[in-house]
Amino acid sequence: MTKFWATMTRRFNPLPLLALSLSVFITASCIDIDKTAGDGFVPSDQLLGVSVKEFDLPVQMKKSDSLQSMYTGAIIVGAYKDDLFGLTTSGGAFRIIPQKDSNDFGNAPAANYFRMSIQFADNIVLNENESSIPQNIFIYKLREDLDTLKFYNNSLDASAFDPAPLNPGGTVYFGGDTLSIDLSVDYANYLLTANAEERDSLEIFFKKFKGLYIATEPLPGSQMGGRFNIIKPEDIYMTLSYHHVDDSIDKQDSLLLYYVSASEPNINLFSHSSGALATTQPTEKLYVEGIAGIKPFIDMSQLRGNMAQWATANNFPLERVVIAKAELIFPYEFPSNYVTMGQFPTQLFIATRTTGESYDGLYYELLPEISHLDGNGNINRSQSAYNLNITSYLQKVLGNKFTKRRDLEAYIMPVMSTSNSQTGEVSYFVDNSVYYKGILNGMNSVRKPKLRIAYTVIP
């Protein structure tokens, strides 16, 4: 047993193995490695290097007054006065739809009352203390039909509706959730003239009864500020009570319902007084205004021309420039009152004019690059700038890939986004429903607008 124990407890001696391993290591370390292997196979004149270059931006100021405003999903009612941008107003035109009913109105219907009920989805204020200011809301009778030809903000003007409101004197609104408006009994009696054919067919009904227009007045006198109220079309309905003056109907009072639908045409009409700020050569400041107001504008053909001069001066064709990254930089100075930053757009990006199958005419569409990078064009408060990545777009500009002039007309527009709750997919749109105002640095500023590119030149 003792011998067995001694055998089992004998310790392992590693020295011979260590010596062998060390000799192998020493032998291996004597092998020379040629780290220049493969060097020289690529000619030096074909080696590509990445450089960075900045260009001043040829920025202009233009109004986007032909902004599309039909089927926006929101009727915008409001007015705002500003000492710089002037007066901005918004009103909404919409169709009204009679609820199907077997009632034929009788032989001599007479209206008792016609009442509109509105539920407000939200409001937009640039100063929180204006969220409850009184506004006088007016309802007008439309004279013109709404269709896809009435596509733009400027497709209708004041002649499109009767100047006499259906609620004389207006109805005061203090920014609450709901509002009830008593409308003209004369207009109610006009609705009761609908014949059997008009009651049976919406298409025929709309030919006679065009719809309504809702608007508000600005603050009186020299008072600045205001509010924009957001209404979903489906959150408007009307009740019409009427009775019969003959003895042939036992039921003396009847009630008709009318409603508004998001699937029927509705259009917002915007009015801006900021046209005086439009210029081809802004110097100290650039302005960004919401909805159809003033915005920075870049003629990309002019920018391409500037870059072609740079390429020629450096002895290479512009077409051989390959863009690794292209970024538009719009700096701004942080305002003395930090609350003012809440009035700036949260995101900016390029939109150009294009055509589509859903509408007649051109409309604004964001470049697809907006969705390639998270936060592309978001306001950067630490750097006091907006940074817009336009890499693939600029590469196409330099390569003369665009044949239509409008593809080179770049408007810097506020952006809105929506997220699919199931897939998480984010979609981006031109924001034509929120009023913003922001001041960016102009071309004479120390921190001026720039195009910054990281590029290489193909031999």
Steps between C-alpha positions, in 0.01 A plus 500: 500500500779730584667440165169559319453828683845618406440420140170691493645810660808533281507861363527578128835657396440763225862599437565271201184618323575866575847465362363345183238774459757773556730357238214493249410862583860617462529319169170650372593853606801491274281488186496837318157637389492724194231754581536667161354202318250626238637853516524666163234296325267808488659789312540812710288703256205267564501523878182671624513745786202657676498877547260748657384821333252771599303728267293807573135432424321719241189534718195703403176574685171391339141439605358153458160653431397221263518248783255214457225522760223263391431177693748595774292324765465825692298818459713787631326809633699787643684828472839618626656848494875544522711817488741335252294255292179704502153344500443131431147362475352159429149383426349172383247420228308172515197319365202410716326165456132436586430188698286263295140526609163395359350831607407703190463825700124515440318760294606816681797446734620796709825499700500549876878515536825385336787428739861399438694305764881486483744295702852643482788252474778740602627854474830659406635797692845657487455640850328289763312797648308530171336158524181650646476833319152577360453450126192584298409202282298554179327252267442587133311341211722373218433622146747266328512124499800315645682254276853386424554804278472706820818342628724779622474744785451779243240314290217688670469862604243718674269486198453126562264562794217736583634801697200504735557249783235246590553598865483882491734656754696179535527253788765558766733205561742484795703197397293229667430145382163568336299781347133531404406753230144602408480559125258691280144368485487633143783263404319217679190570291725498192616148592135397532448583130696185403281298268471120491780465244738718706416309816565169329837582337792669672653590166187692405464641852852649489427677172242714677628507858873570465588492867623736771808702590620565857738780599586741780612859547848607617548668835374859491709812464873477566478180706753239387465122516213263436407133479440231237230244577510148356174322409468152355233512228311209654467697827250745346128428484184709465141461614209658316164514676192580292122481515215493249257783453227290336259261675586192296786394729426378852862532623562872523875503574771297327879491531750462216871425546786619281865402543846554351723219374878480456436300182333799335703798375595762756760769449684744724550858383809674635583868478848636581634855515865394497552546126711812566769272648548319167839575341761342275786623719430469871784642706469510877213259560299217348140439600304177537124540523241228537222389260512704176732772625855614423777238487864456391532395136802362313538491124705182469607585145670810639667293773619251237645789299697619803633151557593466130717811529674345800561176311638684196735702720634173641537335157243221518152455348211545741347175371789306655426622850358219714315620811553300817284743700326827418346713769316831494569699817266780607633663819296726727575707808332386819245768591532694823161367609527119497121469474531634144671175399162330533385704198772354272418196282621179663619359167583645158573331171498553123177468307466529124194525279375181338190345346292211624204284408278616786485871411484731203814710485829528683549450869786517751676176587794443735818342364518127587825564693287622789432139601851363453635654818329537836465863591601626156442876510405508868576820687834466681490723805853415614648612167228759429445372147289283274700232315340350188664194344436511122778268377324304225300803382812714458677218315214498248520879471872486423441223245226695319252220573201735526326601179223710657570849622277458807719213630777757551276745689552413864275647771609460862176388663383405850450126538246288686517125559269218600588159640318173432412360843522141372807504278684800644548636148534880492354703214595860428292778343520871427341665803224718353289522814720656772603864510868552590731797488878482524797723418816345354837657423536678167784509250682786675509322835818354646326162521339509158304227316734244345514191285760262643609200297732208563609390154755328280588551135508197273815504282 
